[in-house]
Amino acid sequence: MTRNEETATDQTHEVVVVGGGPGGMTTALYTTRLNHDTALVDRGGGRAAMMLDTHNVIGVTEENSGNEFLQTAREQLEYYGTELYRDTVTNIERTGEASPRFAVETGEQTLYTDAVMLSTGFNDIRPEPPLPRTGRGLHWCLHCDAYMFRDESVYVMGHDEGAAHVAMIMLNFTDDVDLLLREEEPAWSEETDELLRAHPIDVVETEIDGMFRDDDDPSWLGGFEFEDGTTREYRGGFAMYGSDYNADLADGLGCERNDDGTITVDEDGQTSVEGVYAVGDLTPGNNQIPIAMGEGAEAGIGIHKSLRTYPKPLDELSTDTEPETEQASAASADD
Ligand SMILES: Cc1cc2nc3c(=O)[nH]c(=O)nc-3n(C[C@H](O)[C@H](O)[C@H](O)COP(=O)(O)OP(=O)(O)OC[C@H]3O[C@@H](n4cnc5c(N)ncnc54)[C@H](O)[C@@H]3O)c2cc1C
C-alpha cells in the first residue's frame, strides 16, 4: 500500500513507531527507506539513553554515550524523512475501519495508521539507596559491563534466582564476588541455594548503611558500609530486582504476554494482534542494542511485506489490465 495523497492528512501514516530506542528507530529506518510514510513518537529517556558508554556495537566506539548514539540515529531518520514527535503515546485504539486500522493518541494529537510498532522497552526496578551512579559502580547489564570487572571486587545486589545466577556467572570474570541480600529473604529455589553455597561467593545478609567513593576517581564507587559495622570495597556491581515492562499500550490492544512479562511475537515481530508489532527489550531474548536492532530490522521488513502493493497475484493483475486489453483489441479490429 502506498499513502493515498488525497485522503491522507499530516496525522495519517502507514507506520507509527512508539518508542525511539535502538529497536524502534531501526524499524523506522527500514520502513522509511522501504518507502512507507513512517512516524516515530518518543518521550525520551529509556535504557539506551542511560548508557554512559556504548559497548558491543560494532562500528560504534565506546566513547559514544547512549544519548550521542541516539542523536546520530535520529539524524539518520530525519535525513530520510521519518516524522519524529517528542511526545508520549497514552492510548492506542482500533478504528474499526479496514484502513487506517489504528488511532494512536498522544498528549498533543491523534495519529492514524495501519501498522503499529511497540518498542517501549522496560524500566529496571531500582533498589533503595544508597546507590552509586549508573555506569560508575551501579550496573544493570551483565553482557554490557561484566568485561570491565575482570579481576575486580564485585557485588551483586538482589535475592532472587536471577541475582544468584548473575553472582555465579561473575566468577567467570573475577574470583571476588559478594551477593548482597540487604536483609531480604532469598527467593531462589533449594537447588539454586545448594549450588550457590558450593560456589566461592560471600552471601552478605545485612543492610547497607552507607557508601564511599573511590580515592583515585571519586566519580566511581569505592565500597559500601554495612549496618553490622563492616566495610567492603567494590569496583562496582549489578542490581538484580527485575524489569517493569512498558506494556500498558500492548495490554490495551489485547496483545498476549509471556510468563516473564514480555510480549509474545512471531519471527517478524508481529504480536498476537494483526498489525501490531513489538521488538527490543519489550520482547523475549537478551537485552542488547545489536539484538534490538536486529529485531527492529526483521520487523521493518515484515511490515513492508504486509503493506506493499507489488508483486500482485496474477488474477488481480489481469483484472487491472482487462479494460486496456479490450480497447487494444477493439483498436486493432478497427485497423
Ligand atoms: C545502564 C545501561 C547500560 C547499557 N549498556 C549497553 C551496552 O553498552 N551495549 C548494549 O548492547 N546494550 C546496553 N544496554 C541495554 C540496551 O540499552 C537495551 O537493550 C536497548 O536500549 C533496548 O532497546 P529498546 O529500543 O528496546 O528500548 P529502549 O532503549 O529502552 O527505548 C525505549 C523507548 O521507548 C520510549 N517509550 C516508552 N513508552 C513510551 C510511550 N508510551 N510513548 C512514547 N515513548 C515511549 C522510552 O522513553 C524510550 O525512549 C544497557 C542498558 C542499561 C540500562
The ligand as a MOL file (V3000), in Angstrom:
LIG
                    3D

  0  0  0     0  0            999 V3000
M  V30 BEGIN CTAB
M  V30 COUNTS 53 58 0 0 0
M  V30 BEGIN ATOM
M  V30 1 C 22.7320 1.4310 32.0350 0
M  V30 2 C 22.5990 0.5530 30.8250 0
M  V30 3 C 23.6980 0.3290 30.0050 0
M  V30 4 C 23.5750 -0.4700 28.8850 0
M  V30 5 N 24.6630 -0.6390 28.0870 0
M  V30 6 C 24.5630 -1.3680 26.9580 0
M  V30 7 C 25.6810 -1.5150 26.0960 0
M  V30 8 O 26.7630 -0.9840 26.3530 0
M  V30 9 N 25.5210 -2.2630 24.9710 0
M  V30 10 C 24.3370 -2.8800 24.6680 0
M  V30 11 O 24.2600 -3.5440 23.6370 0
M  V30 12 N 23.2500 -2.7420 25.4640 0
M  V30 13 C 23.3310 -1.9890 26.5950 0
M  V30 14 N 22.2560 -1.8570 27.4090 0
M  V30 15 C 20.9700 -2.4860 27.0140 0
M  V30 16 C 20.2950 -1.5990 25.9430 0
M  V30 17 O 20.2520 -0.2780 26.4080 0
M  V30 18 C 18.8880 -2.1020 25.6350 0
M  V30 19 O 18.8990 -3.4810 25.3490 0
M  V30 20 C 18.3050 -1.3350 24.4330 0
M  V30 21 O 18.3190 0.0410 24.6780 0
M  V30 22 C 16.8700 -1.8100 24.1290 0
M  V30 23 O 16.3380 -1.0030 23.1330 0
M  V30 24 P 14.7670 -0.7390 23.0230 0
M  V30 25 O 14.6060 0.0910 21.7920 0
M  V30 26 O 14.0170 -1.9960 23.1480 0
M  V30 27 O 14.3760 0.0910 24.3540 0
M  V30 28 P 14.8600 1.4860 24.9800 0
M  V30 29 O 16.2490 1.8190 24.5840 0
M  V30 30 O 14.5620 1.3840 26.4420 0
M  V30 31 O 13.8930 2.5580 24.3110 0
M  V30 32 C 12.5080 2.5830 24.5900 0
M  V30 33 C 11.9910 3.9780 24.2750 0
M  V30 34 O 10.5520 3.9720 24.3030 0
M  V30 35 C 10.1150 5.1610 24.9540 0
M  V30 36 N 8.7350 4.9850 25.4270 0
M  V30 37 C 8.2660 4.0830 26.3350 0
M  V30 38 N 6.9310 4.2260 26.4600 0
M  V30 39 C 6.5530 5.2280 25.6240 0
M  V30 40 C 5.2900 5.8450 25.3030 0
M  V30 41 N 4.1520 5.4430 25.8760 0
M  V30 42 N 5.2770 6.8630 24.3980 0
M  V30 43 C 6.4110 7.2720 23.7980 0
M  V30 44 N 7.6450 6.7270 24.0630 0
M  V30 45 C 7.6920 5.7150 24.9570 0
M  V30 46 C 11.1440 5.3140 26.0840 0
M  V30 47 O 11.0840 6.5960 26.6340 0
M  V30 48 C 12.4280 5.0210 25.3150 0
M  V30 49 O 12.9190 6.1880 24.6710 0
M  V30 50 C 22.3330 -1.0810 28.5690 0
M  V30 51 C 21.2210 -0.8690 29.4020 0
M  V30 52 C 21.3450 -0.0700 30.5140 0
M  V30 53 C 20.1590 0.1640 31.3960 0
M  V30 END ATOM
M  V30 BEGIN BOND
M  V30 1 1 1 2
M  V30 2 1 2 3
M  V30 3 2 2 52
M  V30 4 2 3 4
M  V30 5 1 4 5
M  V30 6 1 4 50
M  V30 7 2 5 6
M  V30 8 1 6 7
M  V30 9 1 6 13
M  V30 10 2 7 8
M  V30 11 1 7 9
M  V30 12 1 9 10
M  V30 13 2 10 11
M  V30 14 1 10 12
M  V30 15 2 12 13
M  V30 16 1 13 14
M  V30 17 1 14 15
M  V30 18 1 14 50
M  V30 19 1 15 16
M  V30 20 1 16 17
M  V30 21 1 16 18
M  V30 22 1 18 19
M  V30 23 1 18 20
M  V30 24 1 20 21
M  V30 25 1 20 22
M  V30 26 1 22 23
M  V30 27 1 23 24
M  V30 28 2 24 25
M  V30 29 1 24 26
M  V30 30 1 24 27
M  V30 31 1 27 28
M  V30 32 2 28 29
M  V30 33 1 28 30
M  V30 34 1 28 31
M  V30 35 1 31 32
M  V30 36 1 32 33
M  V30 37 1 33 34
M  V30 38 1 33 48
M  V30 39 1 34 35
M  V30 40 1 35 36
M  V30 41 1 35 46
M  V30 42 1 36 37
M  V30 43 1 36 45
M  V30 44 2 37 38
M  V30 45 1 38 39
M  V30 46 1 39 40
M  V30 47 2 39 45
M  V30 48 1 40 41
M  V30 49 2 40 42
M  V30 50 1 42 43
M  V30 51 2 43 44
M  V30 52 1 44 45
M  V30 53 1 46 47
M  V30 54 1 46 48
M  V30 55 1 48 49
M  V30 56 2 50 51
M  V30 57 1 51 52
M  V30 58 1 52 53
M  V30 END BOND
M  V30 END CTAB
M  END
